[in-house]
Amino acid sequence: MNYMNALKILGLQPNFTEEDLKKAYRRLAKQHHPDISKDGGKMFKLVKEANEFLKTNKGQPIPTATRTNSQRVYHGTSLFTYVVK
């Protein structure tokens, strides 16, 4: 699981809040629960894994592929800039 896949699975933007994460997880977990869904719980496991990944990696820099050279963005917090030498 990587950061961008986790965001895509949960339908979140890189600047998500803890509240956004919680709402997205609950909505998708309910929708894809093995007792309700016919996919055998495969999507439920992905949703759960994405949620855990984003919870444990909160505050880490977003991967380089999603930012410019003059910006470092921390998801869930404000934007910090730095000078690239």
C-alpha distances in whole Angstrom, upper triangle without the diagonal:
4,7,9,6,7,10,11,10,12,15,15,17,16,19,18,20,19,21,19,16,18,20,17,16,19,20,17,17,21,21,18,20,21,25,25,22,23,20,20,17,14,13,14,12,9,11,11,8,7,11,10,7,10,13,12,12,14,17,15,16,14,13,16,16,16,19,23,24,27,24,22,20,19,17,19,22,25,24,26,27,28,30,29,32
4,6,5,6,9,10,11,12,14,14,14,13,16,16,18,18,21,19,16,19,20,17,17,20,21,19,19,23,23,21,22,24,27,27,25,26,23,23,20,17,16,17,15,12,13,14,10,8,11,11,8,9,13,12,10,13,15,12,13,11,9,13,12,13,16,19,21,23,20,18,16,16,14,17,19,22,21,22,24,25,27,25,28
4,6,5,6,9,10,11,12,11,11,9,12,12,15,15,18,16,13,16,18,15,15,19,20,18,19,22,22,21,23,25,28,27,25,27,24,25,22,19,17,18,16,13,13,14,11,8,10,11,8,7,11,11,8,10,12,10,10,8,8,11,11,10,13,17,19,20,18,15,13,12,11,13,16,18,18,19,21,22,25,24,27
4,5,5,6,9,10,10,10,9,8,12,12,16,17,19,16,14,17,18,15,16,19,19,17,19,22,21,20,23,25,28,27,25,26,23,24,22,19,17,18,17,13,13,15,13,10,12,14,11,10,14,14,12,13,15,13,12,9,8,11,10,9,12,16,18,20,18,16,14,14,12,15,17,19,18,20,21,23,25,24,27
4,5,5,6,9,10,10,11,11,15,14,17,18,19,16,14,17,18,14,14,18,18,15,17,20,19,17,20,21,25,24,21,23,20,21,18,15,13,15,14,10,10,13,11,8,11,13,10,10,14,15,13,15,17,15,15,12,12,15,13,12,16,19,22,24,21,19,17,17,15,17,20,22,22,24,25,27,29,28,31
4,5,5,6,8,8,10,10,13,12,14,14,16,13,11,13,15,11,11,15,15,13,14,17,17,16,18,20,23,22,20,22,19,20,17,15,12,13,12,9,8,10,8,5,7,9,7,7,10,12,11,12,15,14,15,12,13,16,15,14,17,21,23,25,22,19,17,16,13,15,18,20,21,23,25,27,29,28,32
4,6,5,6,5,7,7,10,9,12,13,14,11,9,13,13,10,11,15,14,13,15,18,17,17,19,22,25,23,21,23,21,22,19,17,14,15,15,11,10,12,11,7,9,12,10,8,11,13,12,12,14,14,14,11,12,15,14,12,15,19,22,23,20,18,15,14,11,13,16,18,18,21,23,25,28,27,31
4,5,5,6,8,10,13,12,15,16,17,13,12,15,15,11,12,15,14,12,15,18,16,16,18,21,24,22,20,21,19,21,18,16,13,14,15,11,10,13,12,9,11,14,12,11,15,17,15,16,18,17,17,14,14,17,15,13,17,20,23,25,22,20,18,17,14,16,19,21,21,24,25,28,30,29,33
4,6,8,11,13,15,13,16,16,16,13,11,13,13,10,10,13,12,9,11,14,13,12,15,17,20,19,16,18,16,17,14,12,9,10,11,8,7,10,10,7,9,12,11,11,14,16,16,16,19,19,19,16,17,20,18,17,20,24,26,28,25,23,20,19,16,17,21,23,24,26,28,30,33,32,36
4,6,9,11,13,11,13,13,13,10,8,10,10,6,7,10,9,7,10,13,12,12,14,17,20,18,17,19,17,19,16,14,11,11,12,9,7,9,10,7,8,11,11,10,12,15,15,15,17,18,19,16,17,21,19,17,20,24,27,28,25,23,19,18,15,15,19,21,22,25,27,30,33,32,36
4,7,10,12,10,13,14,13,10,9,12,11,7,10,12,11,10,13,15,14,14,17,20,22,20,19,21,19,21,19,17,13,14,16,13,10,13,14,11,11,15,14,12,15,18,17,16,18,19,19,16,17,20,18,16,19,22,25,26,23,22,19,18,14,15,18,20,21,24,26,29,32,31,35
4,7,8,6,9,11,11,8,7,11,10,8,10,13,12,12,15,17,16,17,20,23,25,23,22,24,23,24,21,20,16,17,17,14,12,14,14,11,11,14,13,10,13,16,14,13,15,16,16,13,15,18,17,14,16,20,23,23,20,19,15,14,11,11,15,17,17,21,23,26,28,29,32
4,5,6,9,12,13,9,10,13,13,11,14,17,16,16,18,21,20,21,23,26,29,27,26,28,26,28,25,23,20,20,21,18,15,18,17,13,14,16,15,12,14,17,15,13,14,15,14,11,14,16,15,11,13,17,20,20,17,16,12,12,9,10,13,14,14,17,19,22,25,25,29
4,6,9,12,14,11,11,15,15,13,15,19,19,18,20,23,23,23,25,28,31,29,28,30,28,29,26,24,21,22,22,18,17,18,17,13,14,16,14,10,13,15,12,10,11,11,10,8,10,13,12,9,10,14,17,17,14,12,9,8,6,8,10,11,11,14,16,19,22,22,26
4,7,10,12,10,11,14,15,14,16,19,19,19,21,24,24,25,27,30,32,31,30,32,30,32,28,27,24,23,24,21,19,20,19,16,15,17,15,12,13,15,13,10,10,12,11,10,13,15,15,12,12,15,18,17,14,12,8,8,5,5,7,8,9,13,15,19,22,23,26
4,7,8,6,7,10,11,10,12,15,15,16,18,20,21,22,23,27,29,28,27,29,28,29,26,24,21,21,21,19,16,17,17,14,12,14,14,10,11,14,12,10,11,13,13,12,15,18,18,14,16,19,22,21,17,16,12,10,6,5,9,11,13,16,19,22,25,26,30
4,5,5,6,9,10,11,12,14,16,17,18,20,21,22,24,27,29,28,27,31,29,30,26,26,23,21,22,20,17,17,18,15,12,14,14,11,11,14,13,9,11,13,15,14,18,20,21,18,18,22,24,23,20,17,14,11,8,5,8,11,14,17,20,23,27,28,31
4,5,5,6,9,10,11,12,14,15,16,18,20,21,22,25,27,26,26,29,28,28,25,24,21,20,20,19,15,15,16,14,11,12,13,10,8,12,12,9,11,14,16,16,19,22,23,20,21,24,27,26,22,20,16,13,10,7,11,14,17,19,23,26,29,30,34
4,5,5,6,9,10,11,12,14,15,17,18,20,21,24,26,25,25,28,27,28,24,25,21,20,21,20,16,16,18,15,12,14,16,12,11,15,15,13,15,18,19,19,22,25,25,22,23,27,29,29,25,23,19,16,13,10,13,16,19,22,25,28,32,33,37
4,5,5,6,8,10,11,12,14,16,17,18,19,23,25,23,23,26,25,26,23,23,19,18,19,17,14,15,16,13,11,14,15,11,12,15,15,13,15,17,18,17,20,23,23,20,21,25,27,27,23,21,18,16,12,10,13,16,18,21,25,28,31,32,35
4,6,5,6,9,10,11,12,14,15,16,17,21,23,22,21,24,23,24,20,20,17,15,16,14,11,11,13,10,7,10,11,8,8,12,12,10,13,15,17,16,19,22,22,19,21,25,27,27,24,21,18,15,11,10,14,17,19,22,25,28,31,32,35
4,6,5,6,9,10,10,12,14,15,16,19,21,20,20,24,23,23,19,20,17,15,16,15,12,11,13,12,8,11,13,11,10,13,15,13,16,18,20,19,22,26,26,23,25,28,31,31,27,25,21,18,15,13,16,20,22,25,28,31,34,35,39
4,5,5,6,9,10,11,12,14,15,19,20,19,19,22,22,23,19,20,17,15,17,16,12,13,15,13,11,14,16,13,13,17,18,16,19,21,23,21,24,27,27,24,26,29,32,32,28,26,22,20,17,15,18,21,23,27,30,33,36,37,40
4,6,5,6,8,10,11,12,14,17,19,17,17,20,19,20,17,17,14,12,14,13,9,11,13,11,9,12,14,12,13,16,17,15,18,20,21,19,22,25,24,21,24,27,30,31,27,25,21,19,16,15,18,21,23,26,29,32,35,35,39
4,6,5,6,8,10,10,11,15,17,16,15,19,18,18,15,15,12,10,11,11,7,7,10,9,6,10,12,11,11,14,16,15,18,20,22,20,22,25,25,23,25,29,32,32,29,26,23,20,17,16,20,23,25,28,31,33,36,36,40
4,6,5,6,8,10,10,14,15,14,15,18,18,18,15,16,13,11,13,13,9,10,13,12,10,13,15,14,14,17,19,18,21,23,25,24,26,29,29,26,29,32,35,35,32,29,26,24,20,19,22,25,28,31,34,36,40,40,43
4,6,5,6,9,10,14,15,13,13,17,17,18,15,16,13,11,14,14,10,12,15,13,12,15,17,16,16,20,21,20,23,25,26,24,26,29,28,26,29,32,35,36,32,30,27,25,21,20,23,26,28,31,34,37,40,40,44
4,5,5,6,8,12,13,12,11,14,13,15,12,12,9,8,11,10,7,9,12,11,10,14,15,15,16,19,20,20,23,24,25,23,25,28,27,25,28,31,34,35,32,30,26,24,21,20,24,27,29,31,34,37,40,40,43
4,5,5,6,9,11,10,10,13,13,13,10,11,9,6,9,10,7,7,11,11,10,13,15,15,15,18,20,20,24,25,26,25,26,30,29,27,30,33,36,37,34,31,28,26,22,22,25,29,30,33,36,38,41,41,45
4,6,5,9,9,8,9,13,13,14,11,13,11,9,12,13,10,11,15,15,13,16,19,19,19,22,23,23,27,28,30,28,30,33,32,30,33,36,39,40,37,34,31,29,25,24,28,31,33,36,39,41,44,44,48
4,6,9,10,7,7,11,11,13,10,12,9,8,12,13,10,12,15,15,15,18,20,19,20,23,25,24,28,29,30,28,29,32,31,29,32,36,39,40,36,34,31,29,26,25,29,32,33,36,39,42,44,44,48
4,6,8,7,5,8,8,9,7,8,6,5,9,10,8,10,13,14,14,16,18,19,20,22,24,24,28,28,30,27,28,31,30,28,32,35,38,40,36,34,31,29,26,26,30,32,34,37,39,41,44,44,47
4,5,5,6,9,9,9,6,9,8,6,9,11,10,10,14,15,14,16,19,20,20,22,24,25,29,29,31,29,30,34,33,31,34,38,41,42,39,36,33,31,28,27,31,34,36,38,41,43,46,46,49
4,5,5,7,7,6,4,8,9,7,9,12,12,12,15,17,17,18,21,22,22,24,26,27,31,32,33,32,32,36,34,33,37,40,43,44,41,39,36,34,30,30,34,37,39,41,44,46,49,48,51
4,6,8,10,9,8,12,12,10,13,16,15,15,18,20,20,21,24,25,25,27,29,30,34,34,36,35,36,39,38,36,40,43,46,47,44,42,39,36,33,32,36,39,41,44,47,49,52,51,54
4,7,9,9,9,12,12,10,14,16,15,16,19,20,20,22,24,25,25,28,29,30,34,34,36,34,35,38,37,35,38,42,45,46,43,41,38,36,32,32,35,38,40,43,45,48,51,50,54
4,6,7,7,9,9,9,12,13,13,15,17,18,19,21,23,24,25,27,28,29,33,33,34,32,33,36,34,33,36,40,43,44,41,39,36,34,31,31,35,37,39,42,44,46,49,48,52
4,6,8,9,10,11,13,15,15,17,19,20,21,23,25,26,27,29,31,32,35,35,36,34,34,37,35,34,38,41,44,46,43,41,38,37,33,34,38,40,41,44,46,48,51,50,53
4,6,6,7,9,11,12,13,15,16,17,19,21,22,24,25,27,28,29,33,32,34,31,31,34,32,31,35,39,41,43,40,38,36,34,31,32,36,38,39,42,44,46,48,47,50
4,6,8,9,10,12,13,14,16,18,19,20,22,24,25,26,28,29,33,33,34,32,32,35,34,33,37,40,43,45,42,39,37,35,32,33,36,39,40,43,45,47,49,48,51
4,6,5,6,9,10,10,12,14,15,16,18,20,21,23,24,26,29,29,31,29,29,32,31,30,34,37,40,42,39,36,34,32,29,29,33,36,37,39,42,43,46,45,48
4,5,5,7,9,10,11,13,14,16,17,19,20,21,23,24,28,27,29,27,26,30,28,28,31,35,37,39,36,34,32,30,27,28,32,34,35,37,39,41,44,43,45
4,5,5,6,9,10,10,12,14,15,16,18,20,21,22,26,25,27,24,24,28,26,25,29,32,35,37,34,32,29,27,24,25,29,31,32,35,37,39,41,40,43
4,5,5,6,9,10,11,12,14,16,17,18,20,21,25,25,27,25,25,29,28,26,30,33,36,37,34,32,29,27,24,24,28,31,32,35,37,39,42,41,44
4,5,5,6,9,10,11,12,14,15,17,18,20,24,23,25,23,24,27,26,26,29,33,35,36,33,31,28,26,23,24,28,31,32,34,36,38,41,40,43
4,5,5,6,9,10,10,12,14,15,16,18,21,21,22,20,20,24,23,22,25,29,31,33,30,28,25,23,21,22,25,28,29,31,33,35,37,36,39
4,5,5,6,9,10,11,12,14,15,16,20,20,22,20,20,24,23,22,25,29,31,32,29,27,24,22,19,19,23,26,27,29,32,34,37,36,39
4,5,5,6,9,10,11,12,14,16,19,19,22,20,21,25,25,23,26,30,32,33,30,27,25,22,19,19,23,26,28,30,32,34,37,37,40
4,5,5,6,9,10,11,12,14,18,17,19,18,19,22,22,21,24,28,30,31,28,25,23,21,18,19,22,25,27,28,31,32,35,34,37
4,6,5,6,9,10,11,12,15,15,17,15,16,20,19,18,21,25,27,28,25,22,20,18,15,16,19,22,23,25,28,29,32,32,35
4,5,5,6,9,10,11,14,15,17,16,18,21,21,20,22,26,28,29,26,23,20,17,14,14,18,21,23,25,28,30,33,32,36
4,6,5,6,9,10,14,14,17,16,18,21,22,21,23,27,29,29,26,23,20,18,15,15,19,22,24,25,28,30,33,32,35
4,6,5,6,9,12,11,14,13,14,18,18,18,20,24,25,26,23,20,18,15,13,14,17,20,21,23,25,27,30,29,32
4,5,5,6,9,10,12,11,13,17,17,16,18,22,23,24,21,18,15,12,10,11,14,17,18,20,23,24,28,27,30
4,6,6,9,10,14,14,16,20,21,19,21,24,26,26,23,19,17,13,11,11,14,17,19,21,24,26,29,29,32
4,6,9,9,13,13,15,19,20,19,21,24,25,26,23,19,17,14,12,13,15,18,20,21,24,25,28,28,31
4,6,6,9,10,12,15,17,16,17,20,21,22,19,15,13,10,9,11,13,16,17,18,20,22,25,24,27
4,6,9,10,13,16,18,16,17,20,21,21,18,14,12,8,7,7,9,13,14,16,19,20,24,24,27
4,7,9,12,15,17,15,15,18,19,18,15,11,9,6,6,7,7,10,11,12,15,17,20,21,24
4,6,9,12,14,13,13,16,17,17,14,10,9,6,7,9,10,12,12,12,15,16,19,19,22
4,6,8,11,10,10,12,13,13,10,7,6,5,7,10,10,11,10,10,12,13,16,16,19
4,6,8,7,7,11,12,13,10,7,6,6,7,11,11,12,11,12,13,15,17,17,20
4,6,6,7,10,11,14,11,9,9,10,11,14,15,16,14,14,15,16,17,16,19
4,5,5,7,8,11,10,8,10,11,13,17,17,17,14,14,14,14,15,13,16
4,6,8,10,13,12,11,12,14,14,18,19,19,16,17,16,17,18,16,19
4,7,10,12,10,10,9,11,11,15,16,16,13,14,14,16,17,16,20
4,7,8,6,7,7,10,12,15,15,14,11,11,11,12,14,13,16
4,5,5,8,9,13,15,18,17,15,12,12,10,11,11,10,14
4,6,8,11,14,17,20,19,17,13,12,9,9,9,7,10
4,7,10,13,16,19,17,15,11,9,6,6,6,6,10
4,6,10,12,15,13,11,8,6,5,6,8,9,13
4,7,10,13,11,10,7,6,6,7,10,11,14
4,6,9,8,7,5,6,8,10,14,14,18
4,6,6,7,7,8,11,13,16,17,20
4,5,8,9,11,14,16,20,20,24
4,7,10,12,16,18,22,23,27
4,7,9,13,16,19,21,25
4,7,10,13,17,19,22
4,7,10,14,16,19
4,7,10,13,16
4,7,9,13
4,6,9
4,6
4
